[in-house]
Amino acid sequence: MSRDLPIGVFDSGVGGLSILADLRRAMPHEAFVYLADTAHVPYGARSDAEIRDLTDRAVTALHGLGVKAVVNACNTSSAFSLAHLRARFNMPIIGLVPAVKPAVQATRTGVVGVLATPGTMRGTLLNDVIREFADPAGVQVLKAVSPELVPLVEAGKADGPEARAVLREVLTPLREAGADQLVLGCTHYPFLKGSIEAEFGGAFGLVDSGAAVARHTRNVLGGGELLTSGTEPGEVRYFVTGEVERYAGVMASLLGEKVQNEAHLTAAHRAPLRIEHIDT
């Protein structure tokens, strides 16, 4: 497999753009193909079998586009699909693990919160990392779930009054119970940081998986001698399974928020956004 092939990044929607930003920061010379399954977002309330099927179809599409590895940038999909994907595809498959470990290491109150989708809460992965990292440390983990937040981010309303109202409802009990760290257990949720801080100030340290996943991906590719030999900034191709026009504005806005705060990104990283439709 050529080391100069792109890396595939998959999410149910636009949330994985937060992971893509961390990947590009860690590996600025790599090319990427980002696929958002916007025709079927959100995944959280779907059945286990349906989540696995949709993920399989998306990764098959990325494989057909000629990627050398896939980052499954969806917490819900990772909770149900990683073993199946790794058995099916002869390339590295990197998934997301809720960032419970760094939250446990950072807490001073001994209480951390996890904000996640219904699907992630239903899967075993979150409970596995709680048992591995929180329980031995005697740290209490409080869970908060909302089916409303992902659609709000998808609609470009991450900073709007509706999102803030939902966050106020679901996170106030965690704050009142003493949680001082909040694990953002969905890739859409880093785009809600501004709303969380507007509602709760500095009550929570906000922890997500992006930087750790990027480091792990770089290490996996390096170990397999799959890091690019290129020295120019890598390009990104963007695909959606739904209507391009519906998501172009939201994706450009979310990407713009990330790019404008990254001084090291060159003009190539700041190129105008082009989104293509793909069927899976």
N, C-alpha and C positions, 0 to 999 in steps of 0.2 A: 504494500500500500504506500502510495506516495505521501511523503511528509508535507507536501505543499498543497494537498487538498484542503478544503475548508472544514471547519468544525460546525456540526449541526447543533442548533439550540431549539428546543421545542417547549411550548407552553400552550395551555388551553386558550390563552388570550394574550393580552398585552402585558401582563404582569412579569413575564420572563424578560422583558426589556431591562428590568432592574438587575437581573443576573447577567445579561449580555453586557451591560455597562461595566460590571466587575470583571468579566472575562476579558474585555478589551483593554481594561486598565492593566491586568496582569500579563496579557499577551498581545501587545499592540501590533505586532507584525502578522498575526494570524488572520486569515479570512474566515468569515462566518456566514452561515445560512440560518436565518431565523424563521421559524414556522409557527404561526399562531392559529390554533384551531378555532377561529372565531365563529364558525358555523355551529359549534356545539358548546361554547362557553356558556355558563360555568359547568365544571365537572363535579362540584362538591356534592350535589344531591343525586347524581346518577348512580346506578348500581355498580357493584364491583366489576362484573363482567363487562359492562358497557365502557367503563373507564379503561379497562385493559384493551378492549377492542379498538377504541378511538386512539389510544396511545400507540398501539401496534400499527395502525394505519398511518399515523403521522410519521413515525420513525421509518416505516417502509418508504414513504415519500421522500424523506431526507436521504435515505440510503440510495434511492434512485437518482437523486441529484448529485451523488458522488461525494459524500462527506467521509471523513476519516474517523470520526467519533461523534457521539451525540451526548449533549448535556440535556437531561430531562429536567427542564427548569420549571417544574410544576410539582408542588408538594403533594397534592392529591394523587396525581399520576404516579409519582415515585412511591407512594405508600402502597400501591397495588400492583405495579407493573415491572419493577426492576429485574426480578428473577426471570420472568418470562422473556424480557427483552434481551438479557445477557445470554440466555440459552438459544435465542433465535438468530442473533446477529453476530457476525465475526468481526466486531470492532468494539472499542471501548464505549461503554455506556455509563455515564456518570449521573447519579441521581442526587436529590436533595434530602438532607436530614435536618429536622427542626433543630435550631441552634440552642438546645437546652444546656449543653455543656458550658459554653461561655457565659450563659446567664447564671448558672449555678456558681461558677467561679467568681462572678462579679457581685452577687447579691450580698448586701450587708444585713438585711432583715431576715434572711432565711426563707423568703417567700418570693417566688417568681410566677409570672403569668405567661400563658401561651394563648395567642389569638390565632385561630385557624378556621378553616372551612369545615363544614359537616363531614366531607369525605376524608379529610386528614384526621379528624377526630375519630372517625369510624375505623380507620386502618390501624394496624399493629405497630407501625414504625414509631409513632410518637410515644406510645406506652413503653416500647423497647428502650428508647433513649432516656426516658424518665427513670426506668428501673436501673439503667446502667450508670447514670450520672447523678441524678437528683436523690434517689433513695439512699445510696450509701453515704451521701453528704448530709443527710437529714434535712434536705431542703424540700419545702412544700411547693407543689406545682398546682396552680389554679388555672382552669381552662375557661376560655371565652370563645364563643362561636357565633357567627352571624352569616346567613346566606345572602345578605344584602350588600356587603361591602365590595365583593368582586364586580357585580354588575355596575355599581357606582363608579368604580375606577374605569371599567370598560367604556362607560358613557362619558368619560372626561370630567367627572364630578368629584374627584378625590379631595379637592379643597373646598367643596361646597357645603352648605348648611345641612343637607341631608346626611352626608357622610359624618359630619361632626355630631349630629344628633344620634346616629347609630352608635358611634364610638363612645359617646357619653353614656349611653344606656348599657353597653356591654362591658365597658372597662371600669366604670365607677365602682362596682363591687370588688374588683381586684385591687384598686387603690385603697379602698376602705379596709380591705383585709391585710394590708401591709405589703403588697407586692412592690418591689422597687426596680425590678427588671421585667421587660415585656418582650417575649419572643414573637417575632413577626413570622408566623408559620404559614405564610402564603406569599408567593413572589409578587402579588399585586400590592401587598401591604406596605412595602417601603415607600410607595407613592402616597401613603396616608400619613407619613411622618409629620408633615406640616400641620395637618388637622389634629393629630394626637397631641402635639406640643402646644397647639393653640388652646386645646381643651384642658390639658393636664399639666402644662408647664414642664418642669423637670422632674415630675413625680416618677417617671419611668426611665430607666436606661433602655433604649430600643436596640434590640439585637436581631440581626437577620443572618442568613446563611451565605450571602453573596460572595464576600471576600474569601471565606473558607472553601467554597465550591470552586472558585477560580484558582486558588492555590492548588487544590487537589487535582483539578483538571490539568494544570500545567505539569504537576508531578507525574501524573499518569501518562501523559503524552511524552514527557521527557524520558520516562523509564522505558517506553516502547519505541524510542527514537523516532517519534512522530511530530516533534516540534518543527515548525517551518524553517527552511533555510533562508527565507526572504528577509530583507532588511527594510523594505518600504512599509508604510502603514497598511494594514489589511483592510479589505473592503468587506461590506456586508450586503447580502441580498435578503430582502424581506418578502415573505409569502404569508397570505392569509387564506383560509378556506371559505370565508364569508365574503361579503361585498367589500371591495377595496375602498370605495368612496366612503363607506360608513366609518372605517377605522383610520383612514389616512390622517385626518386632523388630530385625533387623539394620540396616535403613535408619534406623529411629528412633535406634538407638544411634550409628551413624556420624554422622548429622546432629547429634545431641546433642553429640558430641565437638567438632564444628566450631563449633556455635552458642555453647556455653558459654564458649568462649575468645574470642568476638568481642563486646567490650563495646558496640560501636556499634550492634549489631543490636537493633531494637526488639521490642516484644511481638508485633507482626505477623509478624516473622521467626521468632518462637519459638512460633507457633501449633501445636496438636496436629497430628501427621502424619496425613494421609488419603491412602491409596494406592488407585488404581483399576486394574482389569484392562482391557487393550486387546488386540485381535487385530491382527496385522500380516500 
